Amino acid sequence: MSDAISVTHNAKPQAASIKSFFIIWFGQLISVTGTGLTRFALGVWVYQMTGSATKFALTEVFAALPAILIFPLAGILIDRHNRRWIMILSDAGSGLSTLMIALLLKWGHLALWEIYAVAAIKSICAAFQWPAYSALVTVIVPRQHLARVSGMMQFSEALAQTMAPALAGVLIAVVKIWGVIFIDVASFSFAVIMLGLAVTPPFVPDANVLNPTVSWTSRLLFGWKYIRQRPPFMALLIFFAITNFLTGIIIILSTPMVLAFASVQVLGGVLSFAGLGMLVGSLLMSVWGGPKKLIQGVLVPELVLGMAIIVAGSRPYPVLVASMVFLFSFCLPIILSCSQAIWQRNVGPEVQGRVFAVRRMIAWSTLPLAYSIAGPLADRVFLPLVRPGSHLYTVLIPLLGTGPGRGIGLIFWGAGICVLITTLLAYCYPPLSQIEEQHLPVNR
């Protein structure tokens, strides 16, 4: 692509066999599935022991915040050291912390604070693992296949989301919760072995990150400066920060909305459709590889996703909600895979650790805010608007229907409309809509 963003590469992707990617990918697939088993099992344990939704939710906070805070430092180390070894150490660290939980649970000494501590440790390991994985894939996989393998990486997440809860439910009855967690330890061990078997190109660190005259402050800010100096990347990052905030609210409120008018069994079916949608979307990307113009694979599905959110909030019908949840989840891996390929194709591999770490930190930074305000918005702002007697009741009911959960349905309408507006504005902003035709400065 002669008019693409200029980059330099330390190693040609064609120099390494794509077979190495499949070896690493399969190990990570097993590891992610094992992590899904542990997440489900520990969630059951925390809720059974405390009966507190707040204490249960805190596990997600401890699993997210440490990674967000440590991403810039992780990016520096990823660009200084061999990415494959960073992945090995990250998987080993997660496995050892999980083993600690399994042993404490087996011996009957597990406390809630220990779960929070281990969640924080695993979060820190994940802060190193994902950017290292993404940067390593760039130098292993030929450029034209990056969108396709990004789809495969999304498929791993979707398969774990679909299979892990049901599989964990069966395994808990057979080997108890501590046995399920031991299986996760084994899955991390398998991932480490696969990484050891993979053959990757020699790692060449970026000279700038090794320069002793460069201050740590400059190194920490490198990823942010890199993105800020390139308006197309900055626009794409802001786009995802906004849409992550909006979809974060929707994801966290989906469960209470469905439970307002349906049973737990129906909720389980709706969540299964979510996993199925991700599987189908990921498989499509793995086979198709995305459109020729990858930004279209981001913006067009985002429009569909926004419409799905609006329709899901329109009526308290389980079949309608399940079908829209499927469509929503189907679009996600296409959006994420195309975005990932844009970054991988147009950022030099030698700086991807720092750039990708800051990219994820900013994109994820809006999620804690979304999770924090979703509940109060539903209970204190939107629910009163759909109660009989409110000034807007007669206007809103034709749009939302009647019955429980209509306050959250109104939030779905608002979030979906905001997604559509944000995406249309992105189309109207040439640096973003034409990101693959931009001439941007090279890595410094």
C-alpha positions as CSV (number, residue, x, y, z in Angstrom):
1,M,0.0,0.0,0.0
2,S,2.1,2.8,-1.3
3,D,0.1,5.6,0.3
4,A,-0.1,4.0,3.7
5,I,1.3,5.5,6.9
6,S,5.1,5.2,6.8
7,V,6.7,2.8,9.3
8,T,10.0,1.0,9.7
9,H,10.2,-2.6,10.7
10,N,13.0,-4.3,12.5
11,A,12.1,-7.7,11.1
12,K,10.2,-8.9,8.1
13,P,7.1,-10.8,9.2
14,Q,7.7,-13.2,6.2
15,A,10.9,-14.3,7.9
16,A,9.1,-16.2,10.5
17,S,6.7,-19.0,9.9
18,I,3.0,-18.4,10.6
19,K,3.2,-21.8,12.2
20,S,4.7,-20.1,15.3
21,F,1.6,-17.9,15.6
22,F,-0.7,-21.0,15.6
23,I,1.5,-22.6,18.4
24,I,1.3,-19.4,20.5
25,W,-2.4,-18.8,19.7
26,F,-3.4,-22.3,20.7
27,G,-1.5,-22.0,24.0
28,Q,-3.3,-18.7,24.7
29,L,-6.6,-20.2,23.8
30,I,-6.3,-22.9,26.4
31,S,-5.0,-20.3,28.9
32,V,-7.9,-17.9,28.3
33,T,-10.4,-20.7,28.7
34,G,-8.8,-21.7,32.0
35,T,-9.0,-18.1,33.2
36,G,-12.7,-18.1,32.3
37,L,-13.2,-21.1,34.5
38,T,-11.5,-19.4,37.5
39,R,-13.4,-16.2,37.0
40,F,-16.7,-18.1,37.1
41,A,-15.6,-20.3,40.1
42,L,-14.3,-17.4,42.2
43,G,-17.4,-15.3,41.4
44,V,-19.6,-18.2,42.7
45,W,-17.4,-18.4,45.9
46,V,-17.4,-14.7,46.6
47,Y,-21.1,-14.4,46.2
48,Q,-21.9,-17.5,48.2
49,M,-19.6,-16.4,51.0
50,T,-20.6,-12.8,51.2
51,G,-24.0,-12.5,49.6
52,S,-22.8,-9.0,48.5
53,A,-23.0,-7.8,44.9
54,T,-20.7,-4.9,45.9
55,K,-18.0,-7.2,47.1
56,F,-18.4,-9.3,44.0
57,A,-18.1,-6.2,41.8
58,L,-14.9,-5.2,43.6
59,T,-13.2,-8.2,42.1
60,E,-13.7,-6.6,38.7
61,V,-12.3,-3.3,40.0
62,F,-9.1,-5.0,41.3
63,A,-8.9,-6.9,38.0
64,A,-9.0,-3.7,35.9
65,L,-7.4,-0.7,37.6
66,P,-3.8,-2.0,38.2
67,A,-3.4,-2.8,34.5
68,I,-4.6,0.7,33.5
69,L,-2.2,2.3,35.9
70,I,0.9,0.2,34.9
71,F,0.4,0.1,31.1
72,P,3.0,2.9,30.4
73,L,5.7,1.2,32.4
74,A,4.8,-2.2,30.8
75,G,5.2,-0.7,27.4
76,I,8.8,0.5,28.1
77,L,9.8,-3.0,29.3
78,I,8.1,-4.7,26.3
79,D,10.1,-2.5,23.9
80,R,13.4,-3.2,25.8
81,H,13.1,-7.0,26.2
82,N,12.1,-10.1,24.2
83,R,8.3,-10.1,23.8
84,R,8.1,-13.9,23.9
85,W,9.9,-14.0,27.3
86,I,7.7,-11.3,28.6
87,M,4.6,-13.4,27.7
88,I,6.2,-16.4,29.3
89,L,6.9,-14.5,32.6
90,S,3.4,-13.0,32.5
91,D,1.7,-16.4,32.1
92,A,4.0,-17.9,34.7
93,G,3.1,-15.0,37.2
94,S,-0.6,-15.4,36.6
95,G,-0.3,-19.2,37.0
96,L,1.6,-19.0,40.3
97,S,-0.9,-16.5,41.7
98,T,-3.7,-18.7,40.7
99,L,-2.0,-21.7,42.3
100,M,-1.8,-19.7,45.5
101,I,-5.6,-19.2,45.5
102,A,-6.2,-22.9,44.7
103,L,-4.0,-24.1,47.6
104,L,-5.6,-21.6,50.1
105,L,-9.1,-22.7,49.0
106,K,-8.1,-26.4,49.3
107,W,-6.7,-25.8,52.8
108,G,-9.8,-23.8,53.8
109,H,-7.8,-20.6,54.5
110,L,-8.9,-18.4,51.6
111,A,-10.0,-14.8,52.6
112,L,-11.7,-12.2,50.4
113,W,-8.7,-9.8,50.6
114,E,-6.5,-12.5,49.1
115,I,-8.8,-12.8,46.1
116,Y,-8.5,-9.0,45.6
117,A,-4.7,-9.2,45.9
118,V,-4.5,-12.0,43.4
119,A,-6.9,-10.2,41.0
120,A,-4.5,-7.2,41.2
121,I,-1.4,-9.4,40.5
122,K,-3.1,-11.1,37.5
123,S,-4.1,-7.6,36.3
124,I,-0.5,-6.5,36.3
125,C,0.6,-9.6,34.5
126,A,-2.1,-9.0,31.9
127,A,-0.8,-5.4,31.4
128,F,2.4,-6.9,30.1
129,Q,0.9,-9.9,28.3
130,W,-1.5,-8.3,25.9
131,P,0.8,-5.5,24.4
132,A,3.6,-8.1,24.2
133,Y,1.3,-10.6,22.4
134,S,0.1,-7.9,19.9
135,A,3.7,-6.7,19.2
136,L,5.0,-10.2,18.8
137,V,2.2,-11.1,16.3
138,T,3.2,-8.2,14.1
139,V,6.7,-9.6,13.4
140,I,5.5,-13.2,13.0
141,V,2.4,-12.8,10.8
142,P,2.6,-11.5,7.2
143,R,1.1,-8.0,6.9
144,Q,-1.8,-9.1,4.7
145,H,-3.0,-11.6,7.3
146,L,-3.0,-9.3,10.4
147,A,-6.7,-8.7,10.3
148,R,-7.4,-12.4,10.0
149,V,-5.2,-13.4,12.9
150,S,-6.7,-10.6,15.0
151,G,-10.0,-12.3,14.3
152,M,-8.5,-15.5,15.6
153,M,-7.4,-13.8,18.8
154,Q,-10.9,-12.4,19.2
155,F,-12.2,-16.0,18.6
156,S,-10.2,-17.2,21.6
157,E,-11.9,-14.6,23.9
158,A,-15.3,-15.5,22.4
159,L,-14.9,-19.2,22.8
160,A,-13.8,-18.8,26.5
161,Q,-16.8,-16.5,27.1
162,T,-19.1,-19.1,25.6
163,M,-17.7,-22.3,27.0
164,A,-16.2,-21.4,30.4
165,P,-19.3,-20.7,32.4
166,A,-21.1,-23.9,31.4
167,L,-17.9,-26.0,31.7
168,A,-17.1,-24.5,35.1
169,G,-20.6,-25.3,36.3
170,V,-20.2,-28.9,35.5
171,L,-16.6,-29.1,36.8
172,I,-17.5,-27.5,40.1
173,A,-19.9,-30.4,40.8
174,V,-17.2,-32.9,40.0
175,V,-13.8,-31.5,41.3
176,K,-15.1,-28.6,43.5
177,I,-14.1,-25.0,43.1
178,W,-10.4,-25.5,44.1
179,G,-10.2,-28.3,41.4
180,V,-11.4,-25.9,38.7
181,I,-8.8,-23.4,39.7
182,F,-6.1,-26.1,39.5
183,I,-7.2,-26.7,35.9
184,D,-6.5,-23.0,35.3
185,V,-3.0,-23.4,36.7
186,A,-2.5,-26.3,34.2
187,S,-3.7,-24.1,31.4
188,F,-1.1,-21.4,32.2
189,S,1.5,-24.1,32.2
190,F,0.4,-25.3,28.8
191,A,0.6,-21.7,27.4
192,V,4.2,-21.4,28.7
193,I,5.1,-24.6,27.1
194,M,3.6,-23.5,23.7
195,L,5.5,-20.2,24.0
196,G,8.7,-22.2,24.6
197,L,8.1,-24.3,21.5
198,A,7.4,-21.3,19.2
199,V,10.2,-20.0,16.9
200,T,10.2,-16.2,16.7
201,P,12.5,-13.7,14.9
202,P,15.5,-12.3,16.9
203,F,14.4,-9.4,19.0
204,V,15.9,-6.0,18.2
205,P,15.1,-3.4,20.9
206,D,14.4,0.1,20.0
207,A,17.6,2.2,20.4
208,N,15.7,5.1,21.9
209,V,14.4,3.0,24.8
210,L,17.9,1.8,25.5
211,N,19.5,5.3,25.4
212,P,20.7,6.1,28.9
213,T,20.4,9.8,28.2
214,V,16.7,9.6,27.7
215,S,14.8,10.2,31.0
216,W,12.3,7.8,32.4
217,T,9.7,10.5,32.1
218,S,10.3,10.8,28.4
219,R,10.1,7.0,28.1
220,L,6.8,6.9,30.0
221,L,5.3,9.6,27.8
222,F,6.6,8.3,24.5
223,G,3.5,6.3,23.6
224,W,1.3,9.3,24.4
225,K,3.4,11.7,22.4
226,Y,3.6,9.2,19.5
227,I,-0.2,9.1,19.3
228,R,-0.8,12.8,19.9
229,Q,1.5,13.7,17.1
230,R,-0.6,11.7,14.7
231,P,-4.1,13.0,14.4
232,P,-5.6,9.9,12.7
233,F,-4.4,7.7,15.6
234,M,-5.5,10.2,18.2
235,A,-9.0,10.4,16.6
236,L,-9.3,6.6,16.5
237,L,-8.3,6.4,20.1
238,I,-10.8,9.1,21.2
239,F,-13.5,7.3,19.1
240,F,-12.9,4.0,21.1
241,A,-12.7,5.8,24.4
242,I,-16.1,7.3,23.8
243,T,-17.7,4.1,22.4
244,N,-16.2,2.0,25.1
245,F,-17.8,4.3,27.7
246,L,-21.2,4.0,26.0
247,T,-21.1,0.2,25.4
248,G,-19.7,-0.2,29.0
249,I,-22.9,1.3,30.4
250,I,-24.9,-1.1,28.1
251,I,-23.0,-4.2,29.1
252,I,-23.3,-3.5,32.8
253,L,-27.0,-2.8,32.6
254,S,-28.0,-5.6,30.3
255,T,-28.3,-8.1,33.2
256,P,-30.6,-6.0,35.4
257,M,-32.7,-5.0,32.4
258,V,-33.4,-8.6,31.4
259,L,-33.9,-9.7,35.0
260,A,-36.5,-6.9,35.4
261,F,-38.9,-8.8,33.0
262,A,-37.5,-12.3,32.7
263,S,-36.1,-15.2,34.8
264,V,-32.5,-16.1,35.5
265,Q,-32.9,-19.0,33.0
266,V,-33.9,-16.5,30.3
267,L,-30.9,-14.3,31.2
268,G,-28.6,-17.3,30.8
269,G,-30.0,-17.8,27.3
270,V,-29.5,-14.1,26.4
271,L,-25.8,-14.3,27.6
272,S,-25.4,-17.5,25.5
273,F,-26.5,-15.5,22.5
274,A,-23.9,-12.9,23.3
275,G,-21.2,-15.6,23.3
276,L,-22.5,-17.1,20.1
277,G,-22.5,-13.7,18.4
278,M,-18.8,-13.2,19.3
279,L,-18.0,-16.7,18.1
280,V,-19.7,-16.1,14.7
281,G,-18.1,-12.7,14.3
282,S,-14.7,-13.9,15.2
283,L,-14.9,-16.9,12.8
284,L,-16.0,-14.6,10.0
285,M,-13.0,-12.3,10.6
286,S,-10.7,-15.4,10.8
287,V,-11.8,-16.6,7.3
288,W,-12.6,-13.2,5.6
289,G,-9.9,-11.0,7.0
290,G,-12.0,-7.8,6.9
291,P,-12.7,-5.3,4.1
292,K,-9.9,-3.9,1.9
293,K,-10.3,-0.5,3.7
294,L,-10.1,-1.6,7.3
295,I,-11.6,1.6,8.8
296,Q,-14.9,0.5,7.1
297,G,-14.7,-2.6,9.2
298,V,-14.7,-0.4,12.3
299,L,-17.3,2.3,11.4
300,V,-19.9,0.3,9.5
301,P,-20.3,-2.4,12.2
302,E,-20.3,0.4,14.8
303,L,-23.4,1.8,13.1
304,V,-25.1,-1.6,13.2
305,L,-24.1,-2.0,16.9
306,G,-25.7,1.4,17.7
307,M,-28.9,0.4,16.0
308,A,-28.9,-3.0,17.9
309,I,-28.6,-1.1,21.2
310,I,-31.6,1.1,20.4
311,V,-33.8,-1.8,19.3
312,A,-32.8,-3.9,22.4
313,G,-34.1,-1.2,24.6
314,S,-37.3,-0.7,22.7
315,R,-39.5,-3.5,24.1
316,P,-39.2,-5.9,27.1
317,Y,-39.3,-9.0,24.8
318,P,-36.7,-11.7,25.5
319,V,-36.5,-12.9,21.9
320,L,-36.0,-9.3,20.7
321,V,-33.3,-8.6,23.3
322,A,-31.5,-11.9,22.6
323,S,-31.4,-11.3,18.8
324,M,-30.0,-7.7,19.3
325,V,-27.5,-9.0,21.9
326,F,-26.3,-11.5,19.2
327,L,-26.0,-8.7,16.6
328,F,-24.2,-6.5,19.1
329,S,-21.7,-9.2,20.0
330,F,-21.3,-10.2,16.3
331,C,-20.1,-6.7,15.5
332,L,-17.6,-6.4,18.3
333,P,-14.9,-8.8,17.0
334,I,-15.1,-7.3,13.6
335,I,-14.6,-3.8,15.0
336,L,-11.8,-4.8,17.3
337,S,-10.0,-7.0,14.7
338,C,-10.0,-4.3,12.0
339,S,-8.8,-1.6,14.5
340,Q,-6.0,-3.9,15.8
341,A,-4.8,-4.5,12.2
342,I,-4.8,-0.8,11.5
343,W,-2.5,-0.2,14.5
344,Q,-0.3,-3.2,13.8
345,R,0.2,-2.3,10.1
346,N,1.0,1.3,10.7
347,V,3.1,1.4,13.9
348,G,6.7,0.2,13.8
349,P,7.1,-3.1,15.7
350,E,10.0,-1.6,17.8
351,V,7.7,0.9,19.5
352,Q,4.5,-1.1,19.6
353,G,5.0,-2.0,23.3
354,R,4.9,1.6,24.5
355,V,2.3,2.7,21.9
356,F,-0.1,-0.2,22.4
357,A,0.2,0.0,26.2
358,V,-0.9,3.7,26.2
359,R,-3.5,3.0,23.6
360,R,-5.2,0.4,25.8
361,M,-4.8,2.5,28.9
362,I,-6.7,5.4,27.4
363,A,-9.3,3.2,25.6
364,W,-10.0,1.4,28.9
365,S,-9.9,4.4,31.1
366,T,-13.6,5.2,30.5
367,L,-14.8,1.8,31.5
368,P,-14.5,2.3,35.3
369,L,-16.5,5.5,34.9
370,A,-19.2,3.7,32.9
371,Y,-19.5,1.0,35.5
372,S,-19.6,3.6,38.3
373,I,-22.4,5.8,36.9
374,A,-24.6,3.1,35.2
375,G,-26.5,2.1,38.3
376,P,-27.2,5.6,39.6
377,L,-28.2,6.8,36.1
378,A,-30.8,3.9,35.9
379,D,-32.2,4.3,39.4
380,R,-32.2,8.0,40.0
381,V,-32.4,9.7,36.6
382,F,-34.0,7.5,33.9
383,L,-36.4,5.3,36.0
384,P,-38.4,8.4,37.2
385,L,-38.8,9.5,33.6
386,V,-40.8,6.4,32.6
387,R,-43.0,6.2,35.7
388,P,-46.7,7.0,35.2
389,G,-47.4,10.6,35.9
390,S,-44.0,11.9,34.7
391,H,-44.0,14.7,32.2
392,L,-42.4,12.5,29.5
393,Y,-44.3,9.3,30.2
394,T,-46.8,9.7,27.3
395,V,-44.0,10.6,24.9
396,L,-41.7,7.7,25.9
397,I,-44.1,4.8,26.2
398,P,-44.7,4.5,22.5
399,L,-41.0,4.2,22.0
400,L,-40.2,1.9,25.0
401,G,-43.4,0.0,25.7
402,T,-44.7,-0.6,29.2
403,G,-43.5,-2.8,32.0
404,P,-40.4,-3.2,34.2
405,G,-36.9,-2.3,33.0
406,R,-38.1,0.7,30.8
407,G,-35.8,3.1,32.6
408,I,-32.8,1.1,31.5
409,G,-34.5,0.7,28.1
410,L,-34.4,4.5,27.8
411,I,-30.7,4.5,28.7
412,F,-30.2,2.0,25.8
413,W,-31.9,4.4,23.5
414,G,-29.7,7.3,24.6
415,A,-26.5,5.3,24.4
416,G,-27.4,3.8,21.0
417,I,-28.1,7.3,19.6
418,C,-24.8,8.6,21.0
419,V,-23.0,5.7,19.3
420,L,-24.6,6.5,16.0
421,I,-23.8,10.2,16.3
422,T,-20.2,9.5,17.3
423,T,-19.7,7.2,14.4
424,L,-21.2,9.6,11.9
425,L,-18.9,12.3,13.2
426,A,-16.0,9.9,12.7
427,Y,-17.1,9.5,9.0
428,C,-17.1,13.3,8.6
429,Y,-13.6,13.6,10.0
430,P,-11.2,12.9,7.1
431,P,-8.1,12.1,9.2
432,L,-10.0,9.2,10.8
433,S,-12.2,8.1,7.9
434,Q,-9.1,8.1,5.6
435,I,-6.6,6.9,8.2
436,E,-5.1,4.3,5.9
437,E,-4.3,7.0,3.2
438,Q,-2.6,9.4,5.6
439,H,1.1,10.3,5.5
440,L,2.4,10.4,9.0
441,P,5.9,10.8,10.5
442,V,7.9,7.7,11.1
443,N,8.5,6.4,14.6
444,R,10.1,9.3,16.4
